[in-house]
Structure formats: structure tokens, C-alpha cells
Amino acid sequence: MGTPAARDTARERISRGRLEAISDGIMAVAITLLALNIDPPERAPGESLWQAVDGQVLGEIGVFLLSFLLIARFWMVHHRVVALLPEDVSARFVLVNFGFLATICLMPFATELYSGNADDIAALAVYAGAMALASILISALYAIAGRGRSIRVMLVPLIFLAAIPIGLVIGPQYAPFTWLALSLLPDGPRGARRA
């Protein structure tokens, strides 16, 4: 049964398997909800289906694919971070993990807002802010897992946020090209050994 201090410590920790299960479930639902935000095109009189798709849906599909790939990348990094953890996870890690998952839950909303208003700087700011916050929180999880802190982890949120001033200058619909720089960065702790 253990001492009272050991029981209290055990209550503050969650098994890694349960943490992975809820995290994977939330990310799977968020990725699924992204597709529900794509509306079928409405054809104008005399317009072919391809013309309607080109005019209405391609932007929505583009933002969907971007969000899908970003959530998939967050999932991969999260998987690597969780693999570093012991079997029992600290309450602090769990709390920050739920903050990270909350930002993942907001991504379908941010995606729909931006895809429907790609020329609006406020929609770009909401989308970029959600992605930047998720990046900051996944970096915090990596630090809590005890694998050190690095200045380069702040590059990802800075790249997301850089789209906002760029959007003010050249237009919000072109600012996401800034995010191509993300493909040049490593996506998290590779080959790290479990604690």
C-alpha cells in the first residue's frame, strides 16, 4: 500500500498509456473535423463543376491540407516526446499536455475561419496564433520531459507569427508561404532514448 507520501505522489501521476490514448483521440477528432468544414461547391448558372470547384473549394482544400499536415506533424512530435517519458507521467506534464490539446481542438475553427476569410488579416492572426501557441506548448512538453531547452524550439512559433506582418505587407492570402520554412526545421527529438 505504501506510505502516505508515496500514495499522494501516485495520485498526482497518470500512466503514459492513458495520456497517449486521450492525446491520440483528440488529435484524430481534430483532424477529422477539418474535413467537415469543406463545403461542396455551388454552381452558378452555366458554370461547370470544375469552374465552381476552382472558384470556391480550392482555397478551402488548400487550408485543409495545410492544417492536416500541421496537426500530423504535431502528432509525430508529440509521439516522440511521450516516448521519452517514464510509465507514470507527472501532473505538470499532463496539465501542459491538456493546454496543447486545447490548441489542437481549436485548429478546425481556426482553419475554417481562415479558409473562409483568407484575405482578412484577423483570420490569419487567429490561425497563425493557434499554430504558434501549439508549437510553444509542444516545446514546453519537450522541456518538461527533461530533454533540455533550446533556442531553436522558438523558431517554429516565430515562423508562424512572421506570417502576420508579412500578411500586412503583401496580403494575408500569401502569408502562409512563409510557413514553407517549417519544412527546413527538424520536427522534434529524434533517436532520443527513453528516460
N, C-alpha and C positions, 0 to 999 in steps of 0.2 A: 504494500500500500504506500509506503514511503513517508517521509517527513512532511509536515505542513508546507514548508518552503518548496519542496520538490513538487507537491501537488499543485501549489499556486503557479509555479513555473510551467507545469504541464498544461494547465488551463489556458495559459497565455500563448500557447503554441498550437499550430494547425499542421496536420500532416501534409506533406508535399503533394501527395496524390489528390487530396481534396482540392488543394489550391490549383493544381493543374486542371482538374476536371471543370471547376467553375470558370476558370480563365478561358479554357478552350471553348466551352459552351457559349460564353458571352461573345467571344470573337467570331464564332461560327454564326450566331444570330445576327451580329452587326454586318457581317459580310453578306448574309442572305438579304437583309433589309435593304442593302444598297440597290439590288436589282429591282425591288418593288417600287423604287422611285422613278423608274424609267417608264414614261407613258408612251403608248403606241402613237404613231403619227396620225394626225387628222389631215386628210387630203382636201385641198381646195378644189372647186370645180375645174375640170380639165387638167388637173395635176396628176402625174403618175405617182405610184407608191414610192419609187426611188427618189423622186423630187421631194416628196414630203419627208422621207427619211433623212435626206441630205439637209433639208432646211430646219427640221425640228429635233431630230433624235441624235445626230452625230455628236453634238456637244454634250448631251446627257450621257451618251455611251462613253465618250472620252473621259469625262469626270468620274463616271462609274469605274472604268478600268484603272484610272489613277488611284482612286480610293481603295479599290480591291487590292491592287499591288502594294499599296502602303500598309493596309491592315495585314496583308500576308507577310510583309517584311517585319512589322511589329510582332506578329505571332512567332516568326522564326527567332527573332532576338529574345523574345520572352521565353521561348522554349530553351534557348541556350542559358539564359540567366537562371531559370528554375532548375536546370540540370546541375548547377553549381551548389545548390542548397543541400543541407542535411535533410534527413527524413522528417524532422519536425521543424517547422518554419516559425520564425519569431512573429509576434503580434505586430511589430513595427513594419516588417516586410509585407504582411497581409494588409495592413491599413494603406500603405502606399500602393500596393497592387490594386486595391479597390479604387483608389483615385485614378490609376492608369486605366482600369477597366471602364470607369465612368467616362473618360475621354473617348474610349473606343465606342461606347454606346452613343455618344453624340455625333460620331462621324457620319451616319446615314443622314441626320438632319443637316449637318454642315455641307455634305455632298449635294443634297437636294437644293439647299439654299444657293450654293454657288453655281450649280448647273443651270438653275432657272434664272440666275442673275449674274451671268459671267462678266457683264460689263459694269458691275457695281462694286466699288472698292470696299464697301462694308461687307458684302458677301465674301469677297476674297479675304478680308481680315478675319472673319469668323472661321473660315476654312483653314487658313494658314495658322491661326491661333490655336485651333483644336489640334492640328498636327504637331505644332511646336510644343504644346503642353504634354501631349502623349510622349514625345521624344524626351522631354525633361524628366518625366516620371519614370520612363523605362531606364533612363540613365541613373536615376536615384535608386531603382531596384538593383541595378548592377553594383552600385556603390555599397548598398546595404548587404548584398550578398558577400561582401568582403573582398572584392576583386579590384580594389583601388579606384581612384578617381583620375580622370584625365581631362585635360582642357579640350581635347578633340571631341568629347561627347557633346559639347555645347555647339559644335559646328552644325549638327543636324537641325536643332531648333532655329539657329541663326539663318540657315539656308531657307527654312520655311518662312520665317519672318521677313527675310530680304525681299520676298515677292511683293510685300505691301508697298514699300517706297518705289520699287520698280513698276508696280501697277499704277501708281500715281503718275509716273512719268510717261510710260509707253502705253498704258491701258491694262485694266485688270484681266482681260481675257488672254493677254500674252504673258503675264507674270508667271504662270506655272512653269514656263520653260526654264525658269530659274532652278526649279526642283530637279532638273536633269543632273545637276551637280551631285545629287544624292547617290547616283549610281557609281560615283568615283570613290565613295567612302566605304570602309568596312561596315558590315551590318551587325556587329556585336562580338562578344567573346567567342572566338573560335579556338577549338582544341584545348580549352581550359579544362583542368581536372576538377572533379567534384570535390567539395570541401569535406 
